[in-house]
Amino acid sequence: MPPAGVAAARGAEVTLIAANVALPGPAGVKVISVETTAQLHDAVVSAAATADAVVMAAAPADFRPTSVSDDKIKKAEDGSSPAIELEQNPDILKEISHHRLREGSVIVGFAAETGDATGSVLELGRAKLARKGCDLLVVNDVSGGAVFGSPDNEAVIPGADGGSVDVPRGTKRARPSHLGRGRASIRPLRRASRIVGGRYRGTMPARDPHGL
Protein backbone atom coordinates (compact mmCIF):
# COMPACT_ATOMS: atom_id res chain seq x y z
CA MET A 1 0.00 0.00 0.00
CA PRO A 2 1.37 3.49 -0.84
CA PRO A 3 2.33 5.82 2.04
CA ALA A 4 -0.85 7.88 1.67
CA GLY A 5 -2.98 4.76 1.89
CA VAL A 6 -1.10 3.47 4.93
CA ALA A 7 -1.57 6.74 6.80
CA ALA A 8 -5.26 7.02 5.86
CA ALA A 9 -5.91 3.41 6.90
CA ARG A 10 -4.47 4.23 10.33
CA GLY A 11 -6.77 7.19 10.81
CA ALA A 12 -4.75 10.15 9.51
CA GLU A 13 -6.33 12.90 7.42
CA VAL A 14 -4.23 12.75 4.24
CA THR A 15 -3.75 15.10 1.29
CA LEU A 16 -1.98 13.51 -1.70
CA ILE A 17 -0.46 15.98 -4.17
CA ALA A 18 0.06 13.93 -7.32
CA ALA A 19 1.58 14.52 -10.76
CA ASN A 20 1.52 12.22 -13.78
CA VAL A 21 -0.64 9.66 -11.99
CA ALA A 22 -3.38 7.86 -13.91
CA LEU A 23 -4.49 5.62 -11.04
CA PRO A 24 -7.25 6.69 -8.64
CA GLY A 25 -6.21 7.94 -5.21
CA PRO A 26 -6.31 5.63 -2.18
CA ALA A 27 -9.59 5.41 -0.30
CA GLY A 28 -10.13 8.22 2.18
CA VAL A 29 -7.39 10.42 0.72
CA LYS A 30 -7.86 13.95 -0.67
CA VAL A 31 -6.04 14.17 -4.02
CA ILE A 32 -4.71 17.41 -5.54
CA SER A 33 -3.47 16.98 -9.13
CA VAL A 34 -0.60 19.11 -10.46
CA GLU A 35 1.39 19.13 -13.69
CA THR A 36 4.43 21.34 -13.10
CA THR A 37 6.98 21.83 -10.36
CA ALA A 38 5.69 25.38 -9.83
CA GLN A 39 2.19 24.01 -9.22
CA LEU A 40 3.63 21.35 -6.90
CA HIS A 41 5.46 24.06 -4.94
CA ASP A 42 2.33 26.14 -4.43
CA ALA A 43 0.22 23.12 -3.43
CA VAL A 44 2.81 21.79 -0.95
CA VAL A 45 3.42 25.16 0.70
CA SER A 46 -0.32 25.66 1.10
CA ALA A 47 -0.96 22.17 2.52
CA ALA A 48 2.14 22.21 4.78
CA ALA A 49 0.73 25.16 6.70
CA THR A 50 -1.79 22.86 8.42
CA ALA A 51 -0.03 19.47 8.15
CA ASP A 52 1.41 17.59 11.13
CA ALA A 53 3.61 15.60 8.71
CA VAL A 54 4.84 16.15 5.16
CA VAL A 55 6.26 13.16 3.24
CA MET A 56 8.11 14.40 0.14
CA ALA A 57 8.16 11.31 -2.10
CA ALA A 58 8.12 13.19 -5.42
CA ALA A 59 11.19 13.92 -7.57
CA PRO A 60 10.49 17.35 -9.09
CA ALA A 61 12.64 18.76 -11.87
CA ASP A 62 15.57 20.93 -10.79
CA PHE A 63 15.21 23.25 -13.80
CA ARG A 64 12.50 24.54 -16.16
CA PRO A 65 12.62 26.40 -19.49
CA THR A 66 12.42 30.17 -19.14
CA SER A 67 9.91 30.25 -22.00
CA VAL A 68 7.54 27.76 -23.63
CA SER A 69 6.53 27.80 -27.29
CA ASP A 70 2.88 27.39 -28.19
CA ASP A 71 3.90 26.11 -31.61
CA LYS A 72 6.12 23.27 -32.79
CA ILE A 73 9.81 24.20 -32.78
CA LYS A 74 10.88 23.34 -36.33
CA LYS A 75 14.28 22.24 -37.57
CA ALA A 76 16.61 24.93 -38.87
CA GLU A 77 17.76 24.71 -42.49
CA ASP A 78 21.41 24.99 -41.43
CA GLY A 79 21.08 22.02 -39.05
CA SER A 80 21.66 24.11 -35.92
CA SER A 81 19.87 23.30 -32.69
CA PRO A 82 17.66 25.79 -30.86
CA ALA A 83 18.99 27.29 -27.64
CA ILE A 84 16.90 26.40 -24.62
CA GLU A 85 17.49 28.63 -21.62
CA LEU A 86 16.75 27.13 -18.21
CA GLU A 87 16.03 28.59 -14.80
CA GLN A 88 16.16 26.82 -11.46
CA ASN A 89 12.99 25.55 -9.84
CA PRO A 90 12.42 26.22 -6.13
CA ASP A 91 13.80 23.64 -3.70
CA ILE A 92 10.47 22.70 -2.12
CA LEU A 93 11.82 20.36 0.57
CA LYS A 94 14.44 22.87 1.71
CA GLU A 95 11.96 25.74 1.72
CA ILE A 96 9.30 24.07 3.86
CA SER A 97 11.97 22.61 6.19
CA HIS A 98 13.79 25.89 6.86
CA HIS A 99 10.64 28.01 6.95
CA ARG A 100 8.15 25.86 8.84
CA LEU A 101 4.60 27.06 8.80
CA ARG A 102 3.43 24.67 11.49
CA GLU A 103 5.30 24.23 14.77
CA GLY A 104 6.14 20.62 15.62
CA SER A 105 5.53 19.25 12.13
CA VAL A 106 7.59 16.30 10.89
CA ILE A 107 9.06 16.63 7.39
CA VAL A 108 10.34 13.55 5.56
CA GLY A 109 12.45 13.72 2.40
CA PHE A 110 13.62 11.04 -0.02
CA ALA A 111 16.99 10.65 -1.76
CA ALA A 112 18.50 8.34 -4.37
CA GLU A 113 22.24 8.05 -3.74
CA THR A 114 25.32 6.15 -4.89
CA GLY A 115 28.49 6.00 -2.86
CA ASP A 116 31.61 7.58 -4.35
CA ALA A 117 35.03 8.95 -3.41
CA THR A 118 33.41 11.68 -1.31
CA GLY A 119 31.52 9.32 0.98
CA SER A 120 29.27 6.32 1.50
CA VAL A 121 25.56 6.30 0.68
CA LEU A 122 24.74 6.98 4.34
CA GLU A 123 27.33 9.78 4.63
CA LEU A 124 26.02 11.48 1.50
CA GLY A 125 22.48 11.02 2.76
CA ARG A 126 23.34 12.67 6.09
CA ALA A 127 24.94 15.60 4.24
CA LYS A 128 21.77 16.05 2.19
CA LEU A 129 19.63 15.79 5.33
CA ALA A 130 21.63 18.65 6.85
CA ARG A 131 21.35 20.79 3.70
CA LYS A 132 17.63 20.29 3.32
CA GLY A 133 16.84 20.74 7.01
CA CYS A 134 14.16 18.03 7.16
CA ASP A 135 13.64 15.68 10.12
CA LEU A 136 14.07 12.38 8.28
CA LEU A 137 15.52 11.36 4.92
CA VAL A 138 14.68 7.99 3.32
CA VAL A 139 17.90 7.15 1.46
CA ASN A 140 17.87 4.57 -1.33
CA ASP A 141 21.12 3.07 -2.65
CA VAL A 142 20.61 3.10 -6.43
CA SER A 143 24.09 1.83 -7.35
CA GLY A 144 24.04 -0.31 -10.49
CA GLY A 145 20.50 0.70 -11.34
CA ALA A 146 19.04 -0.87 -8.21
CA VAL A 147 15.55 0.17 -7.05
CA PHE A 148 14.33 1.66 -10.35
CA GLY A 149 11.97 -0.73 -12.10
CA SER A 150 12.24 -3.28 -9.30
CA PRO A 151 9.34 -4.41 -7.09
CA ASP A 152 11.71 -4.55 -4.10
CA ASN A 153 13.64 -1.93 -2.21
CA GLU A 154 15.75 -1.33 0.87
CA ALA A 155 16.74 1.92 2.53
CA VAL A 156 18.31 3.63 5.50
CA ILE A 157 16.52 6.48 7.29
CA PRO A 158 18.87 8.94 9.04
CA GLY A 159 17.31 11.46 11.38
CA ALA A 160 18.18 15.03 12.27
CA ASP A 161 18.98 13.88 15.82
CA GLY A 162 21.89 11.73 14.54
CA GLY A 163 20.21 8.34 14.71
CA SER A 164 19.29 6.07 11.81
CA VAL A 165 17.06 3.10 11.04
CA ASP A 166 17.80 0.41 8.45
CA VAL A 167 14.84 -0.69 6.34
CA PRO A 168 15.52 -4.30 5.24
CA ARG A 169 14.92 -5.37 1.66
CA GLY A 170 11.30 -6.08 0.87
CA THR A 171 8.50 -5.15 -1.47
CA LYS A 172 7.96 -1.46 -2.16
CA ARG A 173 4.31 -1.86 -1.15
CA ALA A 174 5.43 -2.86 2.35
CA ARG A 175 8.10 -0.14 2.81
CA PRO A 176 5.77 2.74 3.82
CA SER A 177 4.87 0.97 7.06
CA HIS A 178 8.36 1.70 8.39
CA LEU A 179 7.47 5.38 8.65
CA GLY A 180 4.73 4.43 11.07
CA ARG A 181 6.42 1.86 13.28
CA GLY A 182 6.63 2.66 16.95
CA ARG A 183 9.88 0.76 17.47
CA ALA A 184 11.96 3.45 15.77
CA SER A 185 15.26 4.35 17.45
CA ILE A 186 15.25 8.00 16.36
CA ARG A 187 12.98 10.70 17.79
CA PRO A 188 11.62 12.12 14.49
CA LEU A 189 10.56 8.64 13.39
CA ARG A 190 8.76 8.06 16.68
CA ARG A 191 6.93 11.35 16.14
CA ALA A 192 6.06 10.25 12.60
CA SER A 193 4.77 6.97 14.04
CA ARG A 194 2.38 8.81 16.36
CA ILE A 195 1.19 11.04 13.51
CA VAL A 196 0.62 8.20 11.03
CA GLY A 197 -1.07 6.12 13.70
CA GLY A 198 -3.43 8.82 14.92
CA ARG A 199 -5.89 11.36 13.61
CA TYR A 200 -3.51 13.93 12.24
CA ARG A 201 -3.15 15.85 8.99
CA GLY A 202 -0.49 14.79 6.51
CA THR A 203 0.65 15.94 3.07
CA MET A 204 2.33 13.57 0.60
CA PRO A 205 3.61 14.81 -2.77
CA ALA A 206 4.06 11.83 -5.11
CA ARG A 207 5.32 11.05 -8.60
CA ASP A 208 7.31 13.32 -10.84
CA PRO A 209 5.88 16.53 -12.31
CA HIS A 210 6.92 17.54 -15.80
CA GLY A 211 10.19 19.44 -16.06
CA LEU A 212 8.44 22.80 -15.92
KAURZI-V258322 format. One line per field, one symbol per residue. phi: phi as a letter, one per 30 degrees, with the letter a starting at -180 (. if undefined). psi: psi as a letter, one per 30 degrees, with the letter a starting at -180 (. if undefined). burial: b if it has 16 or more other C-alpha atoms within 10 Angstrom, else e. A space follows every 10 residues. Layout:
# KAURZI-V258322
phi=???
psi=???
burial=???
This chain:
# KAURZI-V258322
phi=.deddddddc jdcccccbbh ccddddeicd cccbbcdddd edddeddddb cdbbcccdbd ddbbddbbdd cdddddddid cddcdcbddd ddddddddbd cbdidccccb bcbbdaddld eddddddded ddiddbbdcc dceiididic dcababcdcd djdabdcdda dddcdedddc ddddcbeedd dddddddbcb cbbbdbicde db
psi=kleeeeeefg fljkkjjkkh kfllllkgkk kjkleleeee eeeeeeeffg kfkkjiflil kfllkflkkf lkjlkkeggl kkkjkllklk jeeeefefik fjkglkkklk kjlkkaffll eeeeeeeeee eegleljjkk jgkgglekgk fllllkjklf gfllkkjlka kfffeffffg kfgkgkeeee eeeeeegail klkjkllkll h.
burial=eebbbbbbbe bbbbbbbbbe eeeebbebbb bebbbbbbeb bebbbebbeb bbbbbbbbbb beebeeeeee eeeeeeeeee eeeeeeeebe ebbbebbeeb beeebbbbbb bbbbeeeeee bbebbbebbb ebbbbbbbbb bbeeeebeee eebbbbbbbb eeebbebeee eeeebbebbb beebebbbbb bbbbbbbbbb bbbbbbebbb eb
